[in-house]
Amino acid sequence: MDDTNGPIRMTDHTVRAFSEQLEGLSALVAQMGGLAEAQFAAAIEAVSRRDSVAAENAVGGDARIDAIQQEIEDRALKLLALRQPMAVDLRETLAAIKTAAELERIGDLAKNIAKRALVLNREPPIRLTQSLARMGKVALSQLKQVLDSFSSRNAALAEQVWNQDGEIDEIYNSLFRELLTYMMEDPRTIGLCTHLLFIAKNIERCGDHATNIAEVVYHMVRADHLAANRPKADFTSETTIPFEIHQA
Amino acid sequence: MDDTNGPIRMTDHTVRAFSEQLEGLSALVAQMGGLAEAQFAAAIEAVSRRDSVAAENAVGGDARIDAIQQEIEDRALKLLALRQPMAVDLRETLAAIKTAAELERIGDLAKNIAKRALVLNREPPIRLTQSLARMGKVALSQLKQVLDSFSSRNAALAEQVWNQDGEIDEIYNSLFRELLTYMMEDPRTIGLCTHLLFIAKNIERCGDHATNIAEVVYHMVRADHLAANRPKADFTSETTIPFEIHQA
């Protein structure tokens, strides 16, 4: 069975073992996805309900997510080295590595949001946290959908998520303007509003990572790339806020 | 040469062809690194010298970087499928994919910084842009070093970069506080300072990506992971800015 001049030949036995390992890898990604989703949900709860216990959970859970990412990478590398998958199996193995990398970043973002929530929860409530929570829910729903598309190998669903990214960006744009106006009206809130600003940005980035995963899933299933020009509608980097607004 | 029951056997000829393809892949990553570095440098120039031409270049150059990333991925996938590299060759191929992903994000960050510079350059200068430029130079130097470590397969240099990440975070922390104070003292600057705040955050993230590349290089060369607990010294997410500061 073992060819000393080159890689292992595929017998029925090795094919079965390989397919089990690939399924195991995929299941681990799904598990990591579930954890990242739960952690992101807890971070949003921490903001919307001023729930510091949820915040502590979201901060504490990140190490587990990091550990799973490491395991996915190590397993995928072994699989590539020992089994040398081809075509769709190769794409699945790489999709596991790439999806895990995106999920790891979502875990980081959730942790960062939760840390900021802990600070916010020590101070008087700010009205705009509710808009943030709404934005968070949209991002969470996209994350759920894209994880479903990964598990069910559904390229059409992945493409749908990919097309939705503009929605989060629009909420972000309007929230961004609201936040600036709020700060200008009451400069004592600048410190706290800065946290809200970064929470909003982090939620928007979570949406971007969901979009990235959608691209990975699409490529895994269809062996083709979603259009190079992804939907992009966060224009806040190009916005000038006129000096006069603060007097409104 | 072609074994119909399995992958291609390695003859002298295929070994040579393989090693040429791997070198080609590596050279493409180096080229992409050079472009990302140039684009990031232009973005920092755009901020520090109020140079809108540099800014336009940095914005326009991003598409090229994205295209190279796509090519690196496609080539790496073909290499994995057709050549089925093992051990260090496998790690090099994966390192190319992962480094390209980090560089793509650095390109995005440079583009975002440059867009914000275009806005800032239309408004009166703000003193703090110089601190930003200093921070940008530190990040740029880390990016240079880590790209050198990639090209020279130097794990020790990669580890050195990895250990330096705290420096950027420290500058970021102090700049962050300066910016908040500045906004509180003159709320008319809030809109512009928000751009500075995000530029600072983007530079800090560029440092993070350099650190990620350092981890990739280390693993590629040593087949081992840098400690799971990376240096982390951005504490701004945990900072409360007291309401009283604005009255100072």
Boltz contact constraints between the chains, C-beta under 6 A:
constraints:
  - contact:
      token1: [A, 5]
      token2: [B, 9]
      max_distance: 6.0
  - contact:
      token1: [A, 6]
      token2: [B, 9]
      max_distance: 6.0
  - contact:
      token1: [A, 7]
      token2: [B, 7]
      max_distance: 6.0
  - contact:
      token1: [A, 7]
      token2: [B, 84]
      max_distance: 6.0
  - contact:
      token1: [A, 9]
      token2: [B, 5]
      max_distance: 6.0
  - contact:
      token1: [A, 9]
      token2: [B, 6]
      max_distance: 6.0
  - contact:
      token1: [A, 80]
      token2: [B, 90]
      max_distance: 6.0
  - contact:
      token1: [A, 81]
      token2: [B, 86]
      max_distance: 6.0
  - contact:
      token1: [A, 81]
      token2: [B, 90]
      max_distance: 6.0
  - contact:
      token1: [A, 84]
      token2: [B, 7]
      max_distance: 6.0
  - contact:
      token1: [A, 84]
      token2: [B, 84]
      max_distance: 6.0
  - contact:
      token1: [A, 86]
      token2: [B, 81]
      max_distance: 6.0
  - contact:
      token1: [A, 90]
      token2: [B, 80]
      max_distance: 6.0
  - contact:
      token1: [A, 90]
      token2: [B, 81]
      max_distance: 6.0
  - contact:
      token1: [A, 112]
      token2: [B, 237]
      max_distance: 6.0
  - contact:
      token1: [A, 115]
      token2: [B, 237]
      max_distance: 6.0
  - contact:
      token1: [A, 115]
      token2: [B, 238]
      max_distance: 6.0
  - contact:
      token1: [A, 116]
      token2: [B, 237]
      max_distance: 6.0
  - contact:
      token1: [A, 119]
      token2: [B, 240]
      max_distance: 6.0
  - contact:
      token1: [A, 180]
      token2: [B, 190]
      max_distance: 6.0
  - contact:
      token1: [A, 180]
      token2: [B, 191]
      max_distance: 6.0
  - contact:
      token1: [A, 183]
      token2: [B, 190]
      max_distance: 6.0
  - contact:
      token1: [A, 184]
      token2: [B, 187]
      max_distance: 6.0
  - contact:
      token1: [A, 184]
      token2: [B, 190]
      max_distance: 6.0
  - contact:
      token1: [A, 187]
      token2: [B, 184]
      max_distance: 6.0
  - contact:
      token1: [A, 187]
      token2: [B, 187]
      max_distance: 6.0
  - contact:
      token1: [A, 187]
      token2: [B, 246]
      max_distance: 6.0
  - contact:
      token1: [A, 188]
      token2: [B, 243]
      max_distance: 6.0
  - contact:
      token1: [A, 188]
      token2: [B, 246]
      max_distance: 6.0
  - contact:
      token1: [A, 190]
      token2: [B, 180]
      max_distance: 6.0
  - contact:
      token1: [A, 190]
      token2: [B, 183]
      max_distance: 6.0
  - contact:
      token1: [A, 190]
      token2: [B, 184]
      max_distance: 6.0
  - contact:
      token1: [A, 191]
      token2: [B, 180]
      max_distance: 6.0
  - contact:
      token1: [A, 191]
      token2: [B, 241]
      max_distance: 6.0
  - contact:
      token1: [A, 237]
      token2: [B, 112]
      max_distance: 6.0
  - contact:
      token1: [A, 237]
      token2: [B, 115]
      max_distance: 6.0
  - contact:
      token1: [A, 237]
      token2: [B, 116]
      max_distance: 6.0
  - contact:
      token1: [A, 238]
      token2: [B, 115]
      max_distance: 6.0
  - contact:
      token1: [A, 240]
      token2: [B, 119]
      max_distance: 6.0
  - contact:
      token1: [A, 241]
      token2: [B, 191]
      max_distance: 6.0
  - contact:
      token1: [A, 243]
      token2: [B, 188]
      max_distance: 6.0
  - contact:
      token1: [A, 246]
      token2: [B, 187]
      max_distance: 6.0
  - contact:
      token1: [A, 246]
      token2: [B, 188]
      max_distance: 6.0
